[in-house]
Amino acid sequence: MTGLGRSMGGFRWIESVLSFWGRRSQRLFSILFALGLGLSLSLAACSPSEAPSGSASSGTSPATQTINIGYQKFGTLNILKARGGLEERLQPLGFAVQWTEFPAGPQLLEALNVGSIVFGHTGEAPPIFAQAAGAPLVYISNEPASPASEAILIPKDSQIQSVADLRGKRVVLNKGSNVHYLLVKAIEDAGLQLSDIEVVFLPPADARAAFEQGSVDAWVIWDPFFAAAEDAIGAKVLRDGEGLVANREFYLGSRDFASQNPEVVEALLTEIQAVDQWSVENPTELAELLSPELGIEVPTLEKVVQRRKYGAEPITDEVIADQQEIADTFHELGLIPEKINVQDAKL
């Protein structure tokens, strides 16, 4: 089993104990974080020190280190991986690239916390939970807001007409992900409280299965899962993020790696910006590139591409303020154990 497999296995049993809805005990939080730190130290001894064969292109300066990058089903890093080019850019700096896919942001940041990856991307909420748990992360950059790229979905034959109709219903989402905050804001806007609904936590693939089987009444999800559910099973949008959330994609790194390797971070951002520009100019080619990898039809991916905004940007005071609002909201709801200062995680 790889170091990542061991780390994620270790964290699954922690997650089964840990509930964001009832995590009020500071003592419990401290114990769980200590366990995570212990996993980090044990895994560090098992991490490979040499670049994997084939990770870098051939040249006169062979890679001597590996940058472990986490990515999700869709996002600029997924496009960067599919397009290639990063390996060539980093090879003169002595780095090869190891890519690892994650089902969602919380799982990706668990891997960053234990040192299995040093760079990755998530939505707005995962870094809030990770910072609250003591993860050594820093915000490096962000994509523009894309509020229409996530939504609360209902089955095509559902009688639910508004978010207010979710009272007493079962709503499924990935715990700690960006859509967690969307649900909070949508419920609040509808005059409800989270206690008025039953929240079910499942990763995207399991959530879709529950949604299709009718065991839940609504699904809060992001693209490309969102668009795939619309096109494949006729899911209807009850409410998307417009007017409620920003829904930014963040690039995050481990503090040690980012501070010790500024030239690698700069190269990463340069390649990300180039891929973003290519994506804007070639939406159909982008959909065709990703379709085989994602297993999603080209027309569906074209919809995803058109809903999303592109262009990596510096982390501004406005972005930090938006993240702080999310953090404060989660603290007030008891979803994180104590207040955090998001500014502390800025590179």
N, C-alpha and C positions, 0 to 999 in steps of 0.2 A: 504494500500500500504506500502511496506517495505521502510526503509530509503534509500536503494539503488535505488528502483523504483523512489522515489521522487527526488533523486539526479540526476539520468540520465534524468528524465523528465525535470528538470530545465535546464540541460545543452543542451538538444536538441534544445531549442529555441535560446540559445546563439550560438550554432553551426550554426544554420540557418542564423544568422547575420554575423558570422565570416567566412571569406574566406581567406584561406592561400595565395591565389594569389593576393589579393589586400589589405592585412592588413598592410598598411603603416603608419597609424596614431597612434602615441604613446598615444594620448589622448583616442582614442577608445580602445586601448589595456588596458589602466589603468582602464577604466570604466568596461570592461568585466571581468577583473581579480577581481575587487572589488565585482562585482556581484557573482563571484564564491566563494570568501571568505565569503560573506554573506550566501550563501547556506551552506557552510561548517559549520558555526556557528549554523545555525538553525537546521541542521541535527544532529549535535553532541548532542543536547538535546533530540533527538528522538532515539538515538542508544541504543540498549539493553546493560545492564551492566552485565547480567548473561549469562552463557553458555546455548545454546539451548539443550533441552532434546534429549539425544541420541547422542550428538556430541562426547563424550568421552567414552572410555571403562570403565567398572566398576572397582573399586580398592579402596585401602585404602586412596588415596589422590585425592578426587574429584576435577574436574576442577573448578576454580573460575573465570577464564577469558576466553575470546574467541579470537582466532586469525582468522581474516577474510582474506581469501586468494582468489585472483582472478586468474582464469585460462581461457585458450582458448581451441578451438576445438582439438588442438593437440599440444603436447609439453611434457616435462618431468613432469610438474605439473599435467597435465591430467593423465599421467601414474601413478604418485604417488597417485592421488585420487582413480583411479580404483584399484590399488593394495592394498590400505589400508596400515596401519603401522604407518603413521605419527601421527594419533590420539593416538596410544599406546605409541609412543615415547614422545609425549608432555604431556600426562596425569600426569606423576610424577612431571612435572614442573608447574602444576596447570593450564594448558591451554587445552581447547577444540578447535575444528576446525570447521569453517563455510566456505564452498566452494561456490563460485559464478562464473558462466560461463559468458564470454563476447564474442561478435562476433569478436573483434579485439583489438589490443593493445591500440589505442587511447581512446576507451571507457573504457578499464580497468584502464588506468592512470587517466582518469577523476574521476573515483570512488576513486582512491587512493588520489587524490588531495582534495576531500571533506571528506575524512576520512571513507568512507564506507568499504574500505579494507585497509590492512596495508602491504600486500606482494603480489607479482604477477610476471608475466613474459610477456615480449614483444620482438619484434624484435628491430632493430637498431634505426629506425626513431622515434617511439613514445616518448621515453624519451627525445629526443632533443626538440620536440614541447612542451612537458610537462614542461621541465626545463625552456624553454623560457617564459612559461606562469606563472612561479613562483611556480610550484608544489614542495612540500617539499620531493622530492624523493632522494634516494641514490642508486648507483649501488652496488650490493652485490657480484654477481658472473656472469659468462657467460658460455654458451656452446661453443664448437668449431665452427669455421666457416663452414657453409653449403650452399655454393653459388648455388648448383644445386637444392636446395629445393624450389626455387621460379623462376618464369619465366613470360615472355610475351607470352600469348597464342593467337592464331588466329583460326577461325572456320576451320573445316576439308576441306571445299571446297573454302577457301579464295584464292584469287589471289596474296595476299601480299607475297613477296619473302624475304624482308629484313626490318630491322628497318627503313631504309631510306624511304621505301614505306609507312610509317605511316603518312607522310606529308599530312595534310588536313583530316586525319581520326579521328574517335572518339575512345578514349581509356579509359576504365573504371578501377578504382582501389579504394581501401579504403583510404580515405584522411588521411594523416599523418602516414600511416603504413610503414613497412619496404620496401614494394614494391614501395612506393613513390620514395625512393632513387634509386631503381633499374631502374625505368623509367627515372629519371633524367640522370643517368650515361649512359644508353643505347642510349638515344636521343643524348646526347653529343658525344658519340662514333661514332654515325652515321652521325655527322656533322649537326644535326638539333638543333633547339631551342624549348623549350616547347611551345612557341607561334605558332610553326608550326603545332601543333596538337590540337585537342579539348579534354581536359581531363574531364571526367565525374566521379564524386565521389559517390560511392555506397558501402555499406557493402557487404561482400562476397555473401550472399544468393541472394540479389537483383542484384548484379553484374552478377552472373551466369544467372539469368533470362534474363537480358538485352542481355547478350552474346548469349544465345540460341535463343532468338527472332530476333537476327540480328540488334538490334538497336544500337549496338556498333561494331566496327571493330576489337578490340583487348581487351584483359583482362589481367591485371598484377596481379598475384595471387601467393600465397604460398601453400605448402602442409598442410593438405591433400586435400584441395579444388583443387589444381593443378592436382594431380594424379587422383582424381575423375573425373575431366573434361576430362582428357586424355582417361580414360577407358570407361566412360559412354556415352560421346557424341563425342568422336574422336577428341577433340581439339588438335591442333598441336603447338609445341614449336617454336616460332619465335626466341627467345633469352632467355637463362636462365642467372643466375647470375655469371657463371664462367668467370673469368677475369675482372669482373666489380665491384662486391661487395663481402663483407665477409658473410653477412647474419648470424649474430650471434643471439642467443636467450639470453636475459638478465634476471637475477633475480633482482628485484627492490623492495625496501621497503620504507616505510615512515621513514624519518630521526629520528623522535622521537622514534618510535617503535624499530628501529634497534639499536639505541644507548642505549636505556633503557633496552633492552632484548637480550644481546649478547648470552646468553645460548640458547635462543629459535632459534635465527638465526643459531647458530652452529648446533643445532639439525636438523633444516630444511635442511641445506646443507649436513649433514651426510646422511639423508634419500634420498635426491636428488641424491647424488653420488652412493648410493646403488642401487637405481632404474635404474640409467643410466647403471651401470654395468650389472644388470639383463637384460636390454633391448638389450645390445650388445650380450649377450650370448644366448638370447632366442627370436630371431626376429619373428619366426612364432607364438610362444605363445603370444607375445606382440600384433601381429596383431589380433589374435583370442580374446584376452582380450578386445581390443578397438572396435572391429567391431560392437557389439550390441549397445554400447554407442554412437558411431559416425554415425551409419547407413551406413557404407561403407564396401564393400566386403573385405574379408581377402586378396585376391591377390593384390588388390589395396593398402591396408595398408602395405603389405610386400614391395611394391615398395617404399612407403613413408619411411619406416623404413630403407631401404637400402640406400636411398639418404641422410639421415640425419646422422650427427656426434654426438657422445655422450661423456659426461664427464665434469661435472661442474669444472670450472677453476677459479683461482683468477683473479681479474681485474688487468691487467698489463698496463704498460706505453704504449705499442703498441696498446692495445685495446682502451685506452683513446685517443690516437692520431688518431685512425681511426674514433672514434666518433666525435672528434673535426673537422675532415675534413668534415664529414657529416653536422655538425652544421654550419660550415663556408660556405659550398655550399648552404645550405638552406637560410642563411642570404643574400648571394650575389644575390640569386634569388628572394628575397623579401618574402620568405615563413615564416620567423620568423622576428619579428620587430626589434630586436637588437642582437648584438653578445653575445654569452654566453661562459663561460669557463666550459667545461665539467668536468674538474678536481674538480670543486667546488661541484660536485654531487657524488664524490667518497666517500665511507664509510671510 
